[in-house]
Amino acid sequence: MRQAIKEAERAFQEDEVPIGAVIVHKNKIIARGHNQVERLKDPTAHAEMLALTSATNYLGSKWLSQADIYVTIEPCSMCVGALVLARIRNLYFGAKDPKTGACGSVVNIANHKKLNHRIKFKSDILDKECGLLLKEFFRKKRNK
């Protein structure tokens, strides 16, 4: 999770919403991502989506059934949907997202019974540290 936080810090420095993600396969980080929505002018350029694309390219496969993802905040429905499609094995995240979280906070796509894959997930990993970055980012935005 510390590596995902480093990615979130990069996003913060680039004036992007500070969310970071890393994907691990066989105990090795194979992909990293941080939000780049503003830079790329792309609403899908979330940390998870960028890391997911990088990981599938690295492995040469659309399936990530032997990989785990670490994200600083509970992923949104778009990102969890993509992780389900990629069949990611485990999802570990920091802070819960009561506005857009799709692992139980708003909806639960990660474990939806009608989908063909369910993701095991664990939340609240370094949640205070992950949440602090987001709070600081939005505090600065409000004060501008």
N, C-alpha and C positions, 0 to 999 in steps of 0.2 A: 504494500500500500504506500510505502514511503516513495517509491518510484512514481506512482500515480500522482502523489502530491507534488513531486517535482515537476511533472507535466502541467499540473494545475497552476503552479507558480509561473511557469512559462506563459501560459494563457493570460494570467493576471498582468504580467509585464507587457504583453502585447495588447492590452486593453480589451481582452476577450473575457467572457464569463469564465471564471477559473475552475474548470473541470478538467481532470486528467484521467487517462486510462492506460493500462499496460496489459498485454496478453502474454501468458506464460504457457509454454509447452515443454514438457520434459525438464522441468526446473530451470528453464532458460527464458528470459524475456525475448520474445520474437517480434513484438510490435509495441509501439507507443503512440499515443495520440493526445492532443489537447484541443479544446474548442478553437475553431478557426472560422466561425460563422461570419464575422465581420470582415476579416481579411479576404475570404474567398467569395463573399456576397452569396453564400449558399446556406439556406436554413437546415440542410442535412449534414453540415460539416461539424457534427458533434464529436467529442473526443472518442466515444465508443465506435462510431461509424468509421472514423479515420483509422483507428487501431484495428478494427475488424478487416478493413480492406487490406491493410498492410500485412496482417497475419495470414489471410487467405493467399495473398500473393507469395509470401515467404514459403508457405507449405505447398503451394501449387494445388490447393484443394478448396472447395467451397465449404467443406465440413471441418469443424473445429471440435470434434467430439472428445479429443484428448487434451483440450486447452482450457485454461481458466482465465477470467478477466477480473481485474481489480480496477474499480472506478471510485472516484472521490465522492460521488453523490448517487443516489438511487436513479437509475436510468429512466428516461421517458419511454412512452409507448413505442415510438419509432425505433429507438435503440434496442429495447428489449425484444421487439418484434424481429429485428435483424439478428439478434443473438439467438433467438429461438430457431430462426431459419438456418443459421450456421451450425446449430446444434452444439453450442458451447457447453462444456461440462459443468463448470461452476462459476458463479458470479459472487464476488465479494465487493461490498461497497461501504463507504463511510457514512455520510449523513443521509438521513431520509429526506425525501422531497414531498412535502404535503400538498404541493400545487400540481406537480406533473409526474410524480413517481409511479412507475408501472410494476412494482414488485410488492404491492399491497397498500401503499399510501393512498392512491387514488383508484387504481385498478390493479389486477394481478395477472399480467400477461405471462410472466415467468412461469406460472404454474396453472395456467388455464386448462381445464380438463378436456376441452374440445380440440386443443392443438396437438400436433403429432409429437411434440418434444416439450419436456419440462426442464427448467433449469433449477438446479439446487443453488440456493443463495444464502448468504450470511451478511447481515447488516451491522451497522454501528462499529465498524472497524476504524479506529482513530477518528471517530465521528466529530469530536469537538474540533480537532485540528482541521479537518476537511470543511466543516461548517464555518469556521472562523474566516477562512479565505473568502468564501462567498459573502459573508456578512460585511467584511471589510471592503470588498469590491463594490457592493451595492451602496454602502454608506458613502463611499467616495463619489459614486455617481449621483446620489441625491444631493450632495453638498456642492456640486459644480454649478 
